[in-house]
């Protein structure tokens, strides 16, 4: 199978049944690549099942309080991200290193009775949209987001050059919001709110508020002289 085929996603062939890989501290967004180390036996089973079939895995987020029932079926946030396995490597100990590409937002409709060791659910695709009366604002929002994010890029070591090139490309507003939402260092629940918002204009406005807060914090830190310069000794 070619790399292009590994990354493709067919809406027509989507069965509506998803394998659930829930984590408490990761929100995957469409259009971004996420490295994963899969070691728990149930999630190794999940990956192997996906590789034999459609290569699709739904990255869901555990709701607060999951610690009391992690091995069972703790509640999940209803909006998740469907990912497709782009590449994988099986290590000597039977664990896997995986690259997962986010392909679509999904809404979890109901969890299915367990057949194997991992959880599954019925889900529907969630498509981005923009209210017709705001279509003229897309370009303005795109420029505002790109400018605001470029201001904080210097604080992201190793990512500035790569993301700078990406931001200079011809990204749609929806893709741009997803890339920034994924990269931004904000609370997991705030990221989940961004993932759940299918109105691209509203998602852009939410991101602009987060970026403004981050930029303000950086300016305040610079004005206070913190962190201090290292001495020459």
C-alpha positions as a Python dict, from the first residue, in 0.01 Angstrom:
ca = {
    (1, 'X'): (0, 0, 0),
    (2, 'X'): (142, 340, -97),
    (3, 'X'): (188, 627, 147),
    (4, 'X'): (-81, 822, -38),
    (5, 'X'): (-326, 536, 16),
    (6, 'X'): (-231, 519, 382),
    (7, 'X'): (-329, 884, 426),
    (8, 'X'): (-649, 881, 222),
    (9, 'X'): (-995, 867, 376),
    (10, 'X'): (-1313, 773, 193),
    (11, 'X'): (-1636, 916, 334),
    (12, 'X'): (-1833, 670, 121),
    (13, 'X'): (-1653, 371, 274),
    (14, 'X'): (-1684, 487, 636),
    (15, 'X'): (-1892, 227, 820),
    (16, 'X'): (-1984, 448, 1117),
    (17, 'X'): (-1826, 198, 1355),
    (18, 'X'): (-1506, 317, 1526),
    (19, 'X'): (-1240, 170, 1751),
    (20, 'X'): (-1194, 389, 2057),
    (21, 'X'): (-852, 488, 2184),
    (22, 'X'): (-932, 717, 2479),
    (23, 'X'): (-664, 920, 2652),
    (24, 'X'): (-688, 1181, 2929),
    (25, 'X'): (-425, 1421, 2798),
    (26, 'X'): (-436, 1430, 2417),
    (27, 'X'): (-677, 1595, 2175),
    (28, 'X'): (-610, 1500, 1815),
    (29, 'X'): (-725, 1738, 1542),
    (30, 'X'): (-788, 1673, 1173),
    (31, 'X'): (-499, 1753, 938),
    (32, 'X'): (-222, 1690, 1193),
    (33, 'X'): (10, 1394, 1248),
    (34, 'X'): (36, 1246, 1599),
    (35, 'X'): (310, 1001, 1709),
    (36, 'X'): (191, 734, 1951),
    (37, 'X'): (361, 461, 2149),
    (38, 'X'): (108, 181, 2195),
    (39, 'X'): (191, -61, 2473),
    (40, 'X'): (-127, -163, 2659),
    (41, 'X'): (-244, -509, 2540),
    (42, 'X'): (-598, -388, 2457),
    (43, 'X'): (-468, -106, 2240),
    (44, 'X'): (-219, -333, 2069),
    (45, 'X'): (-520, -550, 1986),
    (46, 'X'): (-700, -238, 1862),
    (47, 'X'): (-412, -138, 1635),
    (48, 'X'): (-372, -487, 1492),
    (49, 'X'): (-745, -500, 1419),
    (50, 'X'): (-727, -161, 1246),
    (51, 'X'): (-429, -265, 1034),
    (52, 'X'): (-618, -569, 908),
    (53, 'X'): (-915, -352, 812),
    (54, 'X'): (-952, 24, 742),
    (55, 'X'): (-656, 154, 948),
    (56, 'X'): (-892, 389, 1134),
    (57, 'X'): (-869, 470, 1507),
    (58, 'X'): (-1087, 720, 1696),
    (59, 'X'): (-886, 928, 1942),
    (60, 'X'): (-1130, 1020, 2221),
    (61, 'X'): (-1076, 1219, 2540),
    (62, 'X'): (-1162, 1085, 2885),
    (63, 'X'): (-1386, 1308, 3094),
    (64, 'X'): (-1262, 1418, 3439),
    (65, 'X'): (-1284, 1145, 3701),
    (66, 'X'): (-1160, 872, 3467),
    (67, 'X'): (-898, 753, 3719),
    (68, 'X'): (-1157, 557, 3919),
    (69, 'X'): (-1244, 333, 3622),
    (70, 'X'): (-955, 352, 3374),
    (71, 'X'): (-955, -22, 3308),
    (72, 'X'): (-1329, -20, 3245),
    (73, 'X'): (-1543, 222, 3046),
    (74, 'X'): (-1501, 571, 3192),
    (75, 'X'): (-1711, 843, 3022),
    (76, 'X'): (-1578, 1014, 2710),
    (77, 'X'): (-1632, 1358, 2562),
    (78, 'X'): (-1880, 1314, 2275),
    (79, 'X'): (-1664, 1475, 2004),
    (80, 'X'): (-1354, 1282, 1898),
    (81, 'X'): (-1112, 1278, 1607),
    (82, 'X'): (-1095, 993, 1360),
    (83, 'X'): (-737, 909, 1267),
    (84, 'X'): (-581, 691, 1000),
    (85, 'X'): (-261, 496, 1061),
    (86, 'X'): (-3, 648, 827),
    (87, 'X'): (286, 427, 937),
    (88, 'X'): (379, 192, 1220),
    (89, 'X'): (670, -7, 1355),
    (90, 'X'): (647, -312, 1579),
    (91, 'X'): (922, -318, 1841),
    (92, 'X'): (1094, -628, 1980),
    (93, 'X'): (882, -623, 2296),
    (94, 'X'): (557, -631, 2096),
    (95, 'X'): (474, -263, 2146),
    (96, 'X'): (424, -26, 1853),
    (97, 'X'): (535, 316, 1742),
    (98, 'X'): (265, 470, 1525),
    (99, 'X'): (206, 785, 1322),
    (100, 'X'): (-164, 869, 1316),
    (101, 'X'): (-309, 1131, 1083),
    (102, 'X'): (-627, 1306, 1198),
    (103, 'X'): (-882, 1292, 916),
    (104, 'X'): (-1227, 1395, 1048),
    (105, 'X'): (-1417, 1516, 1351),
    (106, 'X'): (-1671, 1261, 1470),
    (107, 'X'): (-1959, 1258, 1715),
    (108, 'X'): (-1985, 947, 1931),
    (109, 'X'): (-2348, 840, 1920),
    (110, 'X'): (-2341, 533, 2144),
    (111, 'X'): (-2089, 284, 2270),
    (112, 'X'): (-2124, -70, 2140),
    (113, 'X'): (-2118, -392, 2339),
    (114, 'X'): (-1761, -515, 2370),
    (115, 'X'): (-1661, -799, 2138),
    (116, 'X'): (-1287, -783, 2190),
    (117, 'X'): (-1056, -627, 2446),
    (118, 'X'): (-1102, -266, 2327),
    (119, 'X'): (-1398, -28, 2318),
    (120, 'X'): (-1600, 51, 2006),
    (121, 'X'): (-1873, 300, 1926),
    (122, 'X'): (-2119, 409, 1663),
    (123, 'X'): (-2020, 750, 1529),
    (124, 'X'): (-2110, 1010, 1268),
    (125, 'X'): (-1886, 1248, 1077),
    (126, 'X'): (-1895, 1618, 1168),
    (127, 'X'): (-1824, 1851, 877),
    (128, 'X'): (-1692, 2207, 904),
    (129, 'X'): (-1920, 2485, 791),
    (130, 'X'): (-1931, 2863, 776),
    (131, 'X'): (-2255, 3065, 801),
    (132, 'X'): (-2323, 3211, 453),
    (133, 'X'): (-2353, 3566, 586),
    (134, 'X'): (-1997, 3543, 722),
    (135, 'X'): (-1832, 3406, 408),
    (136, 'X'): (-1677, 3744, 334),
    (137, 'X'): (-1502, 3736, 674),
    (138, 'X'): (-1301, 3420, 605),
    (139, 'X'): (-1006, 3603, 455),
    (140, 'X'): (-995, 3854, 741),
    (141, 'X'): (-1004, 3579, 1004),
    (142, 'X'): (-736, 3386, 816),
    (143, 'X'): (-499, 3685, 820),
    (144, 'X'): (-568, 3761, 1186),
    (145, 'X'): (-501, 3402, 1292),
    (146, 'X'): (-183, 3370, 1090),
    (147, 'X'): (-49, 3699, 1225),
    (148, 'X'): (-141, 3618, 1587),
    (149, 'X'): (14, 3271, 1573),
    (150, 'X'): (335, 3392, 1409),
    (151, 'X'): (386, 3625, 1708),
    (152, 'X'): (419, 3329, 1945),
    (153, 'X'): (612, 3098, 1711),
    (154, 'X'): (951, 3204, 1855),
    (155, 'X'): (841, 3050, 2187),
    (156, 'X'): (806, 2707, 2023),
    (157, 'X'): (1162, 2570, 1983),
    (158, 'X'): (1205, 2340, 1685),
    (159, 'X'): (868, 2428, 1536),
    (160, 'X'): (924, 2785, 1419),
    (161, 'X'): (1078, 2706, 1081),
    (162, 'X'): (845, 2416, 997),
    (163, 'X'): (528, 2596, 1106),
    (164, 'X'): (642, 2919, 947),
    (165, 'X'): (660, 2740, 611),
    (166, 'X'): (323, 2579, 672),
    (167, 'X'): (157, 2910, 759),
    (168, 'X'): (298, 3057, 441),
    (169, 'X'): (115, 2796, 235),
    (170, 'X'): (-236, 2799, 97),
    (171, 'X'): (-422, 2654, 395),
    (172, 'X'): (-797, 2686, 426),
    (173, 'X'): (-926, 2858, 740),
    (174, 'X'): (-1053, 2524, 876),
    (175, 'X'): (-715, 2355, 834),
    (176, 'X'): (-535, 2655, 981),
    (177, 'X'): (-754, 2653, 1293),
    (178, 'X'): (-694, 2282, 1343),
    (179, 'X'): (-316, 2311, 1311),
    (180, 'X'): (-305, 2603, 1556),
    (181, 'X'): (-550, 2437, 1795),
    (182, 'X'): (-333, 2126, 1804),
    (183, 'X'): (-7, 2317, 1858),
    (184, 'X'): (-131, 2569, 2113),
    (185, 'X'): (-35, 2496, 2474),
    (186, 'X'): (-373, 2531, 2643),
    (187, 'X'): (-585, 2320, 2878),
    (188, 'X'): (-713, 1989, 2740),
    (189, 'X'): (-1074, 2091, 2802),
    (190, 'X'): (-1020, 2409, 2603),
    (191, 'X'): (-879, 2203, 2319),
    (192, 'X'): (-1184, 1977, 2334),
    (193, 'X'): (-1406, 2285, 2299),
    (194, 'X'): (-1212, 2381, 1986),
    (195, 'X'): (-1244, 2030, 1846),
    (196, 'X'): (-1619, 2028, 1912),
    (197, 'X'): (-1676, 2359, 1731),
    (198, 'X'): (-1765, 2287, 1366),
    (199, 'X'): (-1843, 2652, 1284),
    (200, 'X'): (-1507, 2758, 1139),
    (201, 'X'): (-1569, 3127, 1211),
    (202, 'X'): (-1652, 3065, 1577),
    (203, 'X'): (-1353, 2832, 1608),
    (204, 'X'): (-1134, 3109, 1468),
    (205, 'X'): (-1269, 3362, 1718),
    (206, 'X'): (-1204, 3123, 2007),
    (207, 'X'): (-847, 3070, 1889),
    (208, 'X'): (-788, 3442, 1853),
    (209, 'X'): (-885, 3486, 2219),
    (210, 'X'): (-644, 3211, 2327),
    (211, 'X'): (-363, 3355, 2114),
    (212, 'X'): (-424, 3701, 2255),
    (213, 'X'): (-399, 3564, 2609),
    (214, 'X'): (-75, 3380, 2531),
    (215, 'X'): (74, 3686, 2363),
    (216, 'X'): (-27, 3905, 2658),
    (217, 'X'): (140, 3669, 2903),
    (218, 'X'): (461, 3673, 2698),
    (219, 'X'): (464, 4053, 2689),
    (220, 'X'): (406, 4073, 3063),
    (221, 'X'): (691, 3831, 3129),
    (222, 'X'): (924, 4030, 2903),
    (223, 'X'): (830, 4358, 3075),
    (224, 'X'): (901, 4212, 3419),
    (225, 'X'): (1240, 4083, 3315),
    (226, 'X'): (1145, 3721, 3378),
    (227, 'X'): (1311, 3489, 3318),
    (228, 'X'): (1633, 3671, 3408),
    (229, 'X'): (1936, 3656, 3181),
    (230, 'X'): (2194, 3393, 3271),
    (231, 'X'): (2522, 3524, 3411),
    (232, 'X'): (2847, 3477, 3221),
    (233, 'X'): (2991, 3258, 3502),
}
